[in-house]
Amino acid sequence: MSRRSRPLAVAFVLFGSLSAQALITEMIGHSSLGAGVLPPGRTMRVTSGQALVRLSSGAQTVLLDRGLAGLGAVRGVDLGGGWHLVSLAPGQSVAAALPALRSLPGVTAADPSRVYAASRMPNDPQIASQYALQQVSAFAAWEYETGTSTRVTIAVIDTGIQGTHPDLSAKLANTTSKAFNPNTGAMSANEPPTPACNHATRVAGVAAASTDNTTLIAGMSWGAQLLSLKVFLDGDCPSVTCGDAACLTNDAGLIAAINHAASLADTAAVGKLIINISLGGSEACPVAVQTAITNAVTAGAVIVAAAGNDGAGINSPGNCAGLIPVGATDSNNGIAAFSSRGAELAANGLVAPGVAVLTTDLSGNTASATGTSFSAPMVSGLAALIRSYRPAYTPAQVSALIRGGADSLGVSGGMGGAGRMNAYRSLRLTVNGTLAGFDGQEKAIAFPNPFRLSNSGMVAFAIPPSLQGATMKIKIYTLDGQPVRELSGLSWDGKNANGNLVASGTYVFVVSSSAGTGRGRLSVLR
């Protein structure tokens, strides 16, 4: 039975003129960062002129200020969890400042403010339909929940959503967007939200573009609101496609945005909170970022992060504890070659379509986007559906439902986590508490069956675990064996390869993957 309606006063210091300039960075070596952060010979890009300092519990900030003054440094915004942003003496390198900062009374840690780039892969438009929604069985999932049962907001910590986009503007009506200066950690209004480049607008469309509104595309969650938390400076991103080397943010901006989002969890305006972070930086999870993430999860936020696009270890903050890292699959259900992988994905994450995903773009358009940046918001949209149906569930319970419904791809957990996202199975698990007793657990089935073209826009397929594997295909045939259509996902619109609706009758569908082959029958009524 469908649940949807159908046609449905802290003081802080600003760092002078630096706040109006582009983000300035420098490289730092492993010897300045402490054991285990970087291997010998490796370097990390960090923000020039600033550091993050943590005070021990009960330590007095007045003593810290005196010590900083002796170093020519100034304490800035309080980032929570004992961490403070510090502006270094003019001209002082971060590497030279860290040892001196660590020696100050009451200081338990001093770290650089690491730099992040939007996790985007260069791409050209290749498809004109949302194969990704079909691949994750979204159409069947929406029969359980479209995201309107409980208010849920997806906070997009990114480059700023284009607030005037026709498929996004209505989703931003009940929230107040913010901008965070990575040079200072300071927050300012950004309402209606403006984009530094197109990355956040693309991320937002995947997660929650307005749906069933006769405009452009569908988002994973029809009902979720969007909150734009912009952590990039406009001047740093001169290219609309976010590919410029200067298009960067850092720990300070990321932490400030996470903290702000967490403060809104379970408020009347926001409701249940999902945080999407489609950003990536190299190496281990920064302790200060981990503190912000832990606090946000404790406040009730489900946090989803892109795994990264370097084909190596999971990028930060995707490798932080308490969140859901997401890798990418391609249109053939294989792991995308660029998708980052590792133990964090095996323990806490999964994969979702991330190659040529159709989504919203600047100037009111749509575009095809590639990267784990666009896999993550698919999972964020699913998390929003689950929280809409089960608002009392904790972040850990939501994560378990998302991972528990995933389809196996027959690859190691380090590459694919719990498997490829399956929105229908996760929603069925959410609603029923189990997948036991479901015919689709034992054999390949189609539903609804019969498929009445005049009543249903899509027929969905459920594939049992025994047939789930890489390069999965579904082919439709007539009873006498004539090929009708090869599907790229788990849904069919009743059209043949030429784009025409098929005739009434009985059809055979054949499911094949690296795990084996299965078949079933489907009745179509026009």
Sequence and secondary structure as in RCSB ss.txt:
>XXXX:A:sequence
MSRRSRPLAVAFVLFGSLSAQALITEMIGHSSLGAGVLPPGRTMRVTSGQALVRLSSGAQTVLLDRGLAGLGAVR
GVDLGGGWHLVSLAPGQSVAAALPALRSLPGVTAADPSRVYAASRMPNDPQIASQYALQQVSAFAAWEYETGTST
RVTIAVIDTGIQGTHPDLSAKLANTTSKAFNPNTGAMSANEPPTPACNHATRVAGVAAASTDNTTLIAGMSWGAQ
LLSLKVFLDGDCPSVTCGDAACLTNDAGLIAAINHAASLADTAAVGKLIINISLGGSEACPVAVQTAITNAVTAG
AVIVAAAGNDGAGINSPGNCAGLIPVGATDSNNGIAAFSSRGAELAANGLVAPGVAVLTTDLSGNTASATGTSFS
APMVSGLAALIRSYRPAYTPAQVSALIRGGADSLGVSGGMGGAGRMNAYRSLRLTVNGTLAGFDGQEKAIAFPNP
FRLSNSGMVAFAIPPSLQGATMKIKIYTLDGQPVRELSGLSWDGKNANGNLVASGTYVFVVSSSAGTGRGRLSVL
R
>XXXX:A:secstr
   S           GGGGGS   EEEEEGGGT TTTS TT EEEEEEEEEEEEE TT  HHHHHHHHHHTT EE
EEEEETTEEEEE  TT  HHHHHHHHHTSTTEEEEEEEEEEEE  B      SS HHHHHTTHHHHTTT  S SS
 EEEEEEES   TT TTTGGGGTTS  EEE TTT  EEE SS   SSSHHHHHHHHHH   SSSSS   S SS E
EEEEE S GGG  STTS STT EEEHHHHHHHHHHHHHTTT TTT EEEEEE EEBSSS  HHHHHHHHHHHHTT
 EEEEE  SSSSS  BTTTSTTSEEEEEE TTS B TT   SHHHHHH EEEE SSEEEEEGGGEEEEEBSHHHH
HHHHHHHHHHHHHH TT  HHHHHHHHHHT B  SS HHHHTT B  HHHHHHHHHHS  TT GGGTS EEESSS
EETTT S EEEE  GGG  TT EEEEEETT  EEEEESSSEE SB TTS B  SEEEEEEEEETTEEEEEEEEEE
 
